[in-house]
Amino acid sequence: MGATPQSARESGPKAIHCLLSLPACGLERVPGVIRSLDRWGAVLRFRRQAADPVQLASPVQLDVALPSGRSAVERALRCEGTVTNVSEAVDGSCWLVVRFHQVQFSRSSLAALRESVMASREGCGCDLGIAEERVPDPQGSPSGRPSDGR
C-alpha cells in the first residue's frame, strides 16, 4: 500500500556532498550529504560532533559539490541561509532543513569538497543508515515508459 523505505548510499555516484558551517554552534566545514536540494533550500544529514546544539534560525553556510554534467567543468554552489528544522537521530547524526537566502556558483571550495568526498568513500564504504522513501510519480514519466528514478 505505502512506499517502502530504500537505503540511500552516502558514497554512491548520485550522492550530493557538502561542507556545512554553523558558526553559532562552533561547526566549520563539517562534511554532510544532501538528501534534497532546490533553489529555496536543502535537507541534509551530517555527523554530530562535540559542539553546541543546533538552534532554529541559526545562520548556515553550505558548499555543495554539483554532480558533473555534460561539460567537463566542475562547479560548486555556495549557499547561505538559516536552519528551519532540526532532527537528531539515534545514531548521532543530525538532519537539518535549511532555507536559502543566497545561492551562487563557486569554484573556490572544490578542493575541500573533493577531499571530503574521497574521505567518506575510503571510510567504511557502508550504508550509514539513511532511509530514502521512494514514492511513485502519480503522473508517470513524460514518455509513458516506466521511470527508474534517474
C-alpha positions as a printed Julia matrix, in Angstrom:
150×3 Matrix{Float64}:
  0.0    0.0     0.0
  2.64   2.56    1.04
  6.08   3.13   -0.36
  8.83   1.02    1.14
 11.92   2.81    2.51
 15.04   2.25    0.44
 18.61   2.7     1.62
 20.34   5.75    0.22
 24.06   5.33   -0.29
 26.1    8.21    1.03
 29.08   7.27   -1.1
 27.25   6.46   -4.34
 27.75   8.38   -7.56
 24.42  10.19   -7.1
 25.19  11.4    -3.56
 25.39  15.19   -3.25
 28.16  16.04   -0.82
 28.56  19.3     1.01
 30.58  21.09    3.65
 28.45  22.64    6.39
 29.35  25.61    8.56
 27.23  26.65   11.55
 29.18  29.47   13.23
 26.72  29.8    16.14
 27.37  26.14   17.05
 31.11  26.18   16.51
 30.93  23.9    13.45
 33.16  24.75   10.49
 33.35  22.81    7.2
 31.78  19.6     8.51
 31.12  17.01    5.75
 27.48  16.22    5.05
 25.22  14.6     2.46
 22.26  16.39    0.92
 19.03  14.42    0.62
 17.03  17.1    -1.18
 18.18  20.31   -2.87
 16.36  23.04   -4.75
 16.68  26.79   -5.2
 14.83  27.5    -1.94
 16.7   25.19    0.4
 18.01  21.75    1.29
 17.53  18.77    3.57
 20.85  17.34    4.69
 22.48  14.98    7.14
 25.78  15.27    8.95
 27.54  13.56   11.86
 27.26  15.5    15.1
 30.49  16.41   16.77
 31.12  17.86   20.19
 29.51  21.26   19.68
 26.63  23.35   20.91
 23.18  22.11   19.86
 21.86  23.4    16.54
 19.2   26.05   17.1
 16.38  27.09   14.8
 17.12  30.26   12.81
 20.89  29.7    13.14
 22.85  31.03   10.16
 24.22  28.31    7.88
 26.7   28.16    5.03
 26.88  25.19    2.64
 29.45  24.45   -0.02
 27.79  21.94   -2.34
 29.64  19.78   -4.88
 27.5   19.72   -8.01
 27.33  16.48   -9.98
 29.29  16.64  -13.21
 27.07  17.17  -16.2
 27.72  17.31  -19.91
 30.53  19.81  -19.53
 33.86  18.83  -18.02
 33.87  21.95  -15.83
 33.44  21.14  -12.15
 31.32  23.55  -10.15
 30.14  24.07   -6.63
 27.41  26.11   -5.01
 27.94  28.41   -2.06
 24.63  28.66   -0.2
 23.83  30.87    2.77
 20.64  30.56    4.76
 19.04  29.66    8.09
 18.05  26.45    9.84
 14.27  25.91    9.76
 14.11  22.41   11.29
 16.47  20.16   13.26
 16.17  16.44   13.97
 18.71  14.41   15.91
 18.9   10.71   15.03
 19.64   7.9    17.48
 22.91   7.08   15.69
 24.34  10.53   16.49
 23.69  12.12   13.12
 21.71  15.3    12.67
 19.17  16.15    9.97
 18.73  19.82    9.01
 16.24  21.66    6.86
 17.84  24.85    5.57
 16.17  27.76    3.79
 18.48  29.62    1.42
 18.79  33.4     1.3
 21.65  33.49   -1.18
 23.0   30.94   -3.69
 25.97  31.47   -6.0
 28.28  29.35   -8.14
 31.78  28.92   -6.77
 34.98  27.1    -7.65
 36.93  28.14   -4.56
 35.61  25.31   -2.38
 36.03  22.45   -4.88
 39.35  21.15   -3.49
 38.0   20.84    0.06
 34.8   19.21   -1.23
 36.81  16.66   -3.24
 38.85  15.75   -0.14
 35.64  15.35    1.89
 34.08  13.05   -0.73
 37.21  10.91   -1.02
 37.46  10.57    2.78
 33.84   9.44    3.02
 34.36   6.83    0.29
 37.52   5.49    1.91
 35.85   5.35    5.35
 33.67   2.34    5.94
 32.19   2.14    2.45
 28.94   1.01    4.06
 25.49   2.48    4.24
 25.21   4.68    7.32
 21.5    4.12    7.71
 19.79   6.84    5.73
 16.36   5.62    4.69
 15.03   7.09    1.49
 11.39   6.74    0.67
 10.63   6.08   -2.98
  7.26   7.41   -3.94
  5.9    6.56   -7.38
  5.19   9.54   -9.61
  1.39   9.71   -9.99
  1.74  11.22  -13.47
  4.29   8.69  -14.66
  7.21   9.59  -16.88
  6.67  12.07  -19.76
  7.49   9.39  -22.34
  4.92   6.97  -20.93
  7.62   4.42  -20.11
  8.3    3.36  -16.52
 10.86   5.55  -14.84
 13.72   4.11  -12.8
 14.35   7.36  -10.9
 17.29   8.62  -12.96
